[in-house]
Amino acid sequence: MDKQIARYSYWIGLACVAITVVWRALMQVWPGIPGTLGAVWYSSFWKAGVVLLVVSIASVNYAWLRQEATQGRAEKTTARAA
């Protein structure tokens, strides 16, 4: 489950950053494009992208730490049995 959260949040975060870059480029090339579309501002996508990329990093680290703890417990039980 942790790996799926990391995978999806990473790709959605990259999509948000890509939307922001395209939006900013269009604002530079075509000054008539509005900075806001309704109530959505391009910085909302930027902030969402950053948050999702941080969530991705955190969930990968959590999965890695949980895996390390499981391996450590297995090594301790193996050492006691020997």
ZIQUIBEL-V938703 format. One record per residue. D_CENTER is the distance of its C-alpha to the mean C-alpha in Angstrom with 1 decimal. Layout:
BEGIN
D_CENTER
D_CENTER
END
This chain:
BEGIN
14.6
12.1
11.4
11.2
8.6
6.4
7.7
7.5
4.2
3.6
7.0
7.1
5.1
7.6
10.2
10.1
10.6
13.3
14.9
15.2
16.8
19.1
20.1
21.0
22.9
24.8
25.7
27.2
29.1
30.2
31.0
32.0
28.5
27.6
24.8
24.1
24.4
25.8
23.7
20.5
20.0
17.9
16.4
15.0
12.6
11.9
11.2
9.1
6.9
7.0
6.5
3.4
2.3
5.1
4.9
3.7
6.4
8.5
8.9
9.8
12.1
13.5
14.4
15.9
17.9
19.1
20.2
22.0
23.8
25.0
26.3
28.0
29.7
30.9
32.4
34.2
35.8
36.8
38.4
40.3
41.6
43.1
END
